[in-house]
Amino acid sequence: MDRPPPEPAKLLSQWEAWERGDELPGRTMANLKTGEARVLLEAAGDEAAELLAAWTRWEKGQSVPAEVLSALKAGGMRDFLASRT
C-alpha cells in the first residue's frame, strides 16, 4: 500500500501544538511518525543528519519521546519543517 507523501505544513502544525503545550510528547511523536516526518528528514540528507539521528534513537527505543523532542527542538526541527512549507 502506498503512503501519501509527507505534508510539511501539517507536520509543522503538529509540532507547534507540542511547543504550545497542547499535545503530549508521545502523541506528538506518533503524529510525526504517521505524517512521515522521517521521509522528510531522510530526503534532506546532511542538512538533517542531526535531526535524523535523534529520530532514530526514538525508533530504536533508545530514547523517550520527551528527550527526542528536546533534541529535535535544539536541532532546529521547527525551522526545518517551516522551510518545507
N, CA, C and O atoms as a Tinker XYZ file with bonds, in Angstrom:
   340  protein
     1  N      0.843000   -1.181000    0.000000    73     2
     2  CA     0.000000    0.000000    0.000000    64     1     3
     3  C      0.886000    1.242000    0.000000    63     2     4     5
     4  O      1.806000    1.358000    0.810000    81     3
     5  N      0.609000    2.148000   -0.895000    73     3     6
     6  CA     1.359000    3.392000   -0.972000    64     5     7
     7  C      0.881000    4.360000    0.100000    63     6     8     9
     8  O     -0.318000    4.516000    0.336000    81     7
     9  N      1.838000    4.999000    0.734000    73     7    10
    10  CA     1.517000    6.020000    1.731000    64     9    11
    11  C      1.528000    7.379000    1.066000    63    10    12    13
    12  O      2.295000    7.615000    0.132000    81    11
    13  N      0.676000    8.275000    1.544000    73    11    14
    14  CA     0.713000    9.631000    0.976000    64    13    15
    15  C      2.024000   10.306000    1.342000    63    14    16    17
    16  O      2.633000    9.968000    2.357000    81    15
    17  N      2.458000   11.243000    0.538000    73    15    18
    18  CA     3.702000   11.949000    0.852000    64    17    19
    19  C      3.530000   12.810000    2.101000    63    18    20    21
    20  O      2.411000   13.167000    2.471000    81    19
    21  N      4.631000   13.135000    2.737000    73    19    22
    22  CA     4.552000   13.994000    3.916000    64    21    23
    23  C      3.970000   15.361000    3.569000    63    22    24    25
    24  O      4.186000   15.884000    2.476000    81    23
    25  N      3.235000   15.922000    4.509000    73    23    26
    26  CA     2.680000   17.266000    4.359000    64    25    27
    27  C      3.386000   18.163000    5.378000    63    26    28    29
    28  O      2.979000   18.214000    6.539000    81    27
    29  N      4.430000   18.864000    4.960000    73    27    30
    30  CA     5.197000   19.678000    5.895000    64    29    31
    31  C      4.357000   20.666000    6.699000    63    30    32    33
    32  O      4.629000   20.872000    7.882000    81    31
    33  N      3.359000   21.274000    6.097000    73    31    34
    34  CA     2.525000   22.233000    6.824000    64    33    35
    35  C      1.775000   21.548000    7.966000    63    34    36    37
    36  O      1.650000   22.110000    9.054000    81    35
    37  N      1.287000   20.359000    7.722000    73    35    38
    38  CA     0.573000   19.609000    8.758000    64    37    39
    39  C      1.538000   19.181000    9.862000    63    38    40    41
    40  O      1.212000   19.269000   11.046000    81    39
    41  N      2.718000   18.720000    9.473000    73    39    42
    42  CA     3.727000   18.336000   10.462000    64    41    43
    43  C      4.125000   19.539000   11.314000    63    42    44    45
    44  O      4.289000   19.414000   12.527000    81    43
    45  N      4.280000   20.692000   10.688000    73    43    46
    46  CA     4.621000   21.907000   11.425000    64    45    47
    47  C      3.518000   22.258000   12.415000    63    46    48    49
    48  O      3.805000   22.648000   13.546000    81    47
    49  N      2.281000   22.126000   12.009000    73    47    50
    50  CA     1.151000   22.399000   12.893000    64    49    51
    51  C      1.177000   21.470000   14.109000    63    50    52    53
    52  O      0.922000   21.905000   15.232000    81    51
    53  N      1.483000   20.206000   13.884000    73    51    54
    54  CA     1.562000   19.253000   14.984000    64    53    55
    55  C      2.741000   19.583000   15.897000    63    54    56    57
    56  O      2.640000   19.463000   17.118000    81    55
    57  N      3.829000   19.988000   15.314000    73    55    58
    58  CA     4.998000   20.395000   16.094000    64    57    59
    59  C      4.655000   21.602000   16.973000    63    58    60    61
    60  O      4.977000   21.627000   18.161000    81    59
    61  N      4.007000   22.585000   16.382000    73    59    62
    62  CA     3.653000   23.799000   17.113000    64    61    63
    63  C      2.672000   23.498000   18.249000    63    62    64    65
    64  O      2.725000   24.142000   19.297000    81    63
    65  N      1.785000   22.531000   18.052000    73    63    66
    66  CA     0.861000   22.139000   19.125000    64    65    67
    67  C      1.645000   21.625000   20.325000    63    66    68    69
    68  O      1.300000   21.927000   21.468000    81    67
    69  N      2.695000   20.852000   20.074000    73    67    70
    70  CA     3.551000   20.381000   21.171000    64    69    71
    71  C      4.274000   21.560000   21.825000    63    70    72    73
    72  O      4.334000   21.641000   23.051000    81    71
    73  N      4.815000   22.461000   21.028000    73    71    74
    74  CA     5.534000   23.609000   21.585000    64    73    75
    75  C      4.634000   24.470000   22.476000    63    74    76    77
    76  O      5.095000   25.027000   23.472000    81    75
    77  N      3.369000   24.576000   22.121000    73    75    78
    78  CA     2.419000   25.360000   22.923000    64    77    79
    79  C      1.982000   24.610000   24.183000    63    78    80    81
    80  O      1.375000   25.194000   25.080000    81    79
    81  N      2.289000   23.329000   24.243000    73    79    82
    82  CA     1.858000   22.518000   25.380000    64    81    83
    83  C      0.475000   21.925000   25.196000    63    82    84    85
    84  O     -0.125000   21.432000   26.152000    81    83
    85  N     -0.032000   21.971000   23.979000    73    83    86
    86  CA    -1.364000   21.439000   23.691000    64    85    87
    87  C     -1.358000   19.935000   23.432000    63    86    88    89
    88  O     -2.418000   19.310000   23.386000    81    87
    89  N     -0.191000   19.360000   23.266000    73    87    90
    90  CA    -0.085000   17.933000   22.935000    64    89    91
    91  C      1.027000   17.300000   23.743000    63    90    92    93
    92  O      2.057000   17.924000   23.998000    81    91
    93  N      0.815000   16.058000   24.145000    73    91    94
    94  CA     1.821000   15.306000   24.903000    64    93    95
    95  C      2.951000   14.836000   23.987000    63    94    96    97
    96  O      2.742000   14.656000   22.787000    81    95
    97  N      4.139000   14.638000   24.545000    73    95    98
    98  CA     5.271000   14.197000   23.724000    64    97    99
    99  C      5.013000   12.897000   22.953000    63    98   100   101
   100  O      5.342000   12.804000   21.771000    81    99
   101  N      4.436000   11.911000   23.606000    73    99   102
   102  CA     4.184000   10.633000   22.926000    64   101   103
   103  C      3.233000   10.778000   21.758000    63   102   104   105
   104  O      3.455000   10.191000   20.699000    81   103
   105  N      2.182000   11.550000   21.938000    73   103   106
   106  CA     1.212000   11.777000   20.864000    64   105   107
   107  C      1.860000   12.567000   19.732000    63   106   108   109
   108  O      1.601000   12.303000   18.558000    81   107
   109  N      2.697000   13.528000   20.082000    73   107   110
   110  CA     3.383000   14.323000   19.069000    64   109   111
   111  C      4.287000   13.440000   18.215000    63   110   112   113
   112  O      4.289000   13.546000   16.988000    81   111
   113  N      5.049000   12.575000   18.864000    73   111   114
   114  CA     5.932000   11.677000   18.108000    64   113   115
   115  C      5.109000   10.749000   17.215000    63   114   116   117
   116  O      5.487000   10.489000   16.072000    81   115
   117  N      3.994000   10.252000   17.729000    73   115   118
   118  CA     3.131000    9.386000   16.916000    64   117   119
   119  C      2.589000   10.151000   15.706000    63   118   120   121
   120  O      2.547000    9.620000   14.596000    81   119
   121  N      2.178000   11.396000   15.930000    73   119   122
   122  CA     1.675000   12.219000   14.819000    64   121   123
   123  C      2.761000   12.456000   13.774000    63   122   124   125
   124  O      2.510000   12.357000   12.573000    81   123
   125  N      3.955000   12.766000   14.233000    73   123   126
   126  CA     5.062000   12.998000   13.294000    64   125   127
   127  C      5.408000   11.721000   12.532000    63   126   128   129
   128  O      5.744000   11.766000   11.349000    81   127
   129  N      5.323000   10.590000   13.218000    73   127   130
   130  CA     5.636000    9.320000   12.552000    64   129   131
   131  C      4.601000    8.998000   11.478000    63   130   132   133
   132  O      4.962000    8.677000   10.345000    81   131
   133  N      3.322000    9.080000   11.826000    73   131   134
   134  CA     2.296000    8.768000   10.827000    64   133   135
   135  C      2.268000    9.809000    9.715000    63   134   136   137
   136  O      1.811000    9.529000    8.607000    81   135
   137  N      2.754000   11.003000   10.009000    73   135   138
   138  CA     2.847000   12.048000    8.991000    64   137   139
   139  C      4.085000   11.952000    8.122000    63   138   140   141
   140  O      4.325000   12.806000    7.269000    81   139
   141  N      4.876000   10.897000    8.346000    73   139   142
   142  CA     6.060000   10.615000    7.524000    64   141   143
   143  C      7.176000   11.652000    7.680000    63   142   144   145
   144  O      7.856000   11.982000    6.709000    81   143
   145  N      7.364000   12.161000    8.891000    73   143   146
   146  CA     8.456000   13.109000    9.128000    64   145   147
   147  C      9.808000   12.494000    8.777000    63   146   148   149
   148  O     10.698000   13.186000    8.282000    81   147
   149  N      9.961000   11.207000    9.032000    73   147   150
   150  CA    11.237000   10.549000    8.717000    64   149   151
   151  C     11.577000   10.677000    7.227000    63   150   152   153
   152  O     12.741000   10.853000    6.868000    81   151
   153  N     10.577000   10.590000    6.376000    73   151   154
   154  CA    10.803000   10.703000    4.928000    64   153   155
   155  C     11.425000   12.062000    4.605000    63   154   156   157
   156  O     12.361000   12.149000    3.810000    81   155
   157  N     10.901000   13.118000    5.223000    73   155   158
   158  CA    11.469000   14.459000    5.003000    64   157   159
   159  C     12.906000   14.538000    5.506000    63   158   160   161
   160  O     13.781000   15.094000    4.842000    81   159
   161  N     13.134000   13.972000    6.690000    73   159   162
   162  CA    14.479000   14.018000    7.269000    64   161   163
   163  C     15.473000   13.264000    6.399000    63   162   164   165
   164  O     16.584000   13.742000    6.164000    81   163
   165  N     15.083000   12.098000    5.922000    73   163   166
   166  CA    15.979000   11.307000    5.064000    64   165   167
   167  C     16.260000   12.015000    3.745000    63   166   168   169
   168  O     17.388000   12.000000    3.253000    81   167
   169  N     15.230000   12.633000    3.178000    73   167   170
   170  CA    15.396000   13.317000    1.893000    64   169   171
   171  C     16.327000   14.517000    1.993000    63   170   172   173
   172  O     16.947000   14.910000    1.005000    81   171
   173  N     16.425000   15.100000    3.187000    73   171   174
   174  CA    17.259000   16.290000    3.372000    64   173   175
   175  C     18.741000   15.965000    3.490000    63   174   176   177
   176  O     19.574000   16.868000    3.421000    81   175
   177  N     19.080000   14.710000    3.664000    73   175   178
   178  CA    20.488000   14.303000    3.716000    64   177   179
   179  C     21.252000   14.938000    4.859000    63   178   180   181
   180  O     20.781000   14.968000    5.996000    81   179
   181  N     22.437000   15.446000    4.549000    73   179   182
   182  CA    23.325000   16.006000    5.573000    64   181   183
   183  C     22.696000   17.169000    6.335000    63   182   184   185
   184  O     23.000000   17.383000    7.509000    81   183
   185  N     21.833000   17.906000    5.679000    73   183   186
   186  CA    21.187000   19.050000    6.321000    64   185   187
   187  C     20.412000   18.631000    7.579000    63   186   188   189
   188  O     20.325000   19.393000    8.542000    81   187
   189  N     19.857000   17.428000    7.561000    73   187   190
   190  CA    19.031000   16.971000    8.674000    64   189   191
   191  C     19.644000   15.781000    9.405000    63   190   192   193
   192  O     18.933000   15.057000   10.103000    81   191
   193  N     20.932000   15.569000    9.260000    73   191   194
   194  CA    21.580000   14.401000    9.861000    64   193   195
   195  C     21.406000   14.357000   11.374000    63   194   196   197
   196  O     21.148000   13.293000   11.939000    81   195
   197  N     21.546000   15.496000   12.030000    73   195   198
   198  CA    21.400000   15.554000   13.493000    64   197   199
   199  C     19.960000   15.242000   13.902000    63   198   200   201
   200  O     19.729000   14.523000   14.874000    81   199
   201  N     19.009000   15.777000   13.167000    73   199   202
   202  CA    17.604000   15.515000   13.452000    64   201   203
   203  C     17.271000   14.050000   13.236000    63   202   204   205
   204  O     16.573000   13.439000   14.045000    81   203
   205  N     17.766000   13.492000   12.153000    73   203   206
   206  CA    17.510000   12.081000   11.852000    64   205   207
   207  C     18.135000   11.172000   12.907000    63   206   208   209
   208  O     17.555000   10.144000   13.257000    81   207
   209  N     19.292000   11.533000   13.407000    73   207   210
   210  CA    19.937000   10.734000   14.459000    64   209   211
   211  C     19.077000   10.714000   15.718000    63   210   212   213
   212  O     18.918000    9.663000   16.339000    81   211
   213  N     18.522000   11.859000   16.102000    73   211   214
   214  CA    17.641000   11.913000   17.275000    64   213   215
   215  C     16.394000   11.077000   17.030000    63   214   216   217
   216  O     15.956000   10.326000   17.901000    81   215
   217  N     15.830000   11.213000   15.843000    73   215   218
   218  CA    14.628000   10.451000   15.476000    64   217   219
   219  C     14.913000    8.952000   15.560000    63   218   220   221
   220  O     14.102000    8.198000   16.097000    81   219
   221  N     16.032000    8.527000   15.048000    73   219   222
   222  CA    16.389000    7.106000   15.022000    64   221   223
   223  C     16.558000    6.545000   16.429000    63   222   224   225
   224  O     16.196000    5.396000   16.685000    81   223
   225  N     17.103000    7.343000   17.343000    73   223   226
   226  CA    17.214000    6.885000   18.737000    64   225   227
   227  C     15.843000    6.541000   19.298000    63   226   228   229
   228  O     15.702000    5.563000   20.031000    81   227
   229  N     14.839000    7.329000   18.965000    73   227   230
   230  CA    13.479000    7.058000   19.425000    64   229   231
   231  C     12.949000    5.785000   18.774000    63   230   232   233
   232  O     12.382000    4.930000   19.455000    81   231
   233  N     13.126000    5.654000   17.480000    73   231   234
   234  CA    12.620000    4.476000   16.782000    64   233   235
   235  C     13.254000    3.187000   17.296000    63   234   236   237
   236  O     12.613000    2.136000   17.287000    81   235
   237  N     14.490000    3.259000   17.739000    73   235   238
   238  CA    15.189000    2.087000   18.265000    64   237   239
   239  C     14.906000    1.863000   19.750000    63   238   240   241
   240  O     15.431000    0.921000   20.343000    81   239
   241  N     14.086000    2.717000   20.351000    73   239   242
   242  CA    13.753000    2.580000   21.756000    64   241   243
   243  C     14.869000    2.996000   22.693000    63   242   244   245
   244  O     14.897000    2.582000   23.852000    81   243
   245  N     15.792000    3.815000   22.197000    73   243   246
   246  CA    16.927000    4.265000   22.990000    64   245   247
   247  C     16.669000    5.593000   23.683000    63   246   248   249
   248  O     17.505000    6.071000   24.450000    81   247
   249  N     15.519000    6.184000   23.416000    73   247   250
   250  CA    15.202000    7.486000   23.987000    64   249   251
   251  C     13.687000    7.617000   24.080000    63   250   252   253
   252  O     12.953000    7.075000   23.254000    81   251
   253  N     13.233000    8.336000   25.087000    73   251   254
   254  CA    11.792000    8.555000   25.255000    64   253   255
   255  C     11.363000    9.793000   24.460000    63   254   256   257
   256  O     12.189000   10.647000   24.139000    81   255
   257  N     10.065000    9.884000   24.147000    73   255   258
   258  CA     9.595000   10.995000   23.318000    64   257   259
   259  C     10.014000   12.383000   23.798000    63   258   260   261
   260  O     10.426000   13.210000   22.984000    81   259
   261  N      9.920000   12.653000   25.082000    73   259   262
   262  CA    10.271000   13.995000   25.576000    64   261   263
   263  C     11.724000   14.331000   25.287000    63   262   264   265
   264  O     12.034000   15.465000   24.923000    81   263
   265  N     12.617000   13.365000   25.442000    73   263   266
   266  CA    14.043000   13.594000   25.159000    64   265   267
   267  C     14.272000   13.837000   23.672000    63   266   268   269
   268  O     15.046000   14.712000   23.284000    81   267
   269  N     13.595000   13.058000   22.856000    73   267   270
   270  CA    13.758000   13.201000   21.408000    64   269   271
   271  C     13.226000   14.554000   20.945000    63   270   272   273
   272  O     13.866000   15.234000   20.142000    81   271
   273  N     12.072000   14.940000   21.444000    73   271   274
   274  CA    11.526000   16.238000   21.055000    64   273   275
   275  C     12.442000   17.374000   21.485000    63   274   276   277
   276  O     12.598000   18.351000   20.753000    81   275
   277  N     13.042000   17.260000   22.646000    73   275   278
   278  CA    14.009000   18.280000   23.090000    64   277   279
   279  C     15.205000   18.338000   22.150000    63   278   280   281
   280  O     15.674000   19.420000   21.800000    81   279
   281  N     15.701000   17.162000   21.739000    73   279   282
   282  CA    16.828000   17.115000   20.806000    64   281   283
   283  C     16.431000   17.672000   19.441000    63   282   284   285
   284  O     17.203000   18.395000   18.811000    81   283
   285  N     15.231000   17.333000   18.992000    73   283   286
   286  CA    14.757000   17.858000   17.709000    64   285   287
   287  C     14.592000   19.375000   17.773000    63   286   288   289
   288  O     14.913000   20.085000   16.820000    81   287
   289  N     14.088000   19.861000   18.906000    73   287   290
   290  CA    13.927000   21.309000   19.062000    64   289   291
   291  C     15.289000   21.999000   19.032000    63   290   292   293
   292  O     15.468000   23.004000   18.344000    81   291
   293  N     16.244000   21.454000   19.779000    73   291   294
   294  CA    17.596000   22.033000   19.812000    64   293   295
   295  C     18.255000   21.985000   18.438000    63   294   296   297
   296  O     19.058000   22.854000   18.098000    81   295
   297  N     17.913000   20.967000   17.650000    73   295   298
   298  CA    18.491000   20.817000   16.320000    64   297   299
   299  C     17.801000   21.636000   15.245000    63   298   300   301
   300  O     18.253000   21.661000   14.100000    81   299
   301  N     16.704000   22.312000   15.602000    73   299   302
   302  CA    16.036000   23.184000   14.637000    64   301   303
   303  C     14.902000   22.552000   13.862000    63   302   304   305
   304  O     14.655000   22.929000   12.716000    81   303
   305  N     14.212000   21.606000   14.453000    73   303   306
   306  CA    13.117000   20.914000   13.749000    64   305   307
   307  C     12.038000   21.881000   13.269000    63   306   308   309
   308  O     11.519000   21.737000   12.162000    81   307
   309  N     11.706000   22.851000   14.088000    73   307   310
   310  CA    10.657000   23.798000   13.679000    64   309   311
   311  C     11.050000   24.537000   12.409000    63   310   312   313
   312  O     10.254000   24.641000   11.476000    81   311
   313  N     12.264000   25.047000   12.370000    73   311   314
   314  CA    12.748000   25.758000   11.189000    64   313   315
   315  C     12.850000   24.821000    9.988000    63   314   316   317
   316  O     12.557000   25.209000    8.858000    81   315
   317  N     13.268000   23.586000   10.247000    73   315   318
   318  CA    13.366000   22.600000    9.178000    64   317   319
   319  C     11.996000   22.382000    8.530000    63   318   320   321
   320  O     11.868000   22.412000    7.306000    81   319
   321  N     10.981000   22.164000    9.359000    73   319   322
   322  CA     9.632000   21.950000    8.823000    64   321   323
   323  C      9.107000   23.207000    8.143000    63   322   324   325
   324  O      8.496000   23.132000    7.077000    81   323
   325  N      9.343000   24.358000    8.756000    73   323   326
   326  CA     8.853000   25.616000    8.173000    64   325   327
   327  C      9.477000   25.882000    6.807000    63   326   328   329
   328  O      8.825000   26.445000    5.927000    81   327
   329  N     10.726000   25.484000    6.626000    73   327   330
   330  CA    11.395000   25.725000    5.346000    64   329   331
   331  C     10.855000   24.852000    4.223000    63   330   332   333
   332  O     11.169000   25.067000    3.052000    81   331
   333  N     10.042000   23.865000    4.585000    73   331   334
   334  CA     9.493000   22.959000    3.583000    64   333   335
   335  C      8.015000   23.201000    3.304000    63   334   336   337
   336  O      7.396000   22.478000    2.523000    81   335
   337  N      7.459000   24.213000    3.941000    73   335   338
   338  CA     6.031000   24.501000    3.709000    64   337   339
   339  C      5.859000   25.478000    2.573000    63   338   340
   340  O      4.732000   25.838000    2.233000    81   339
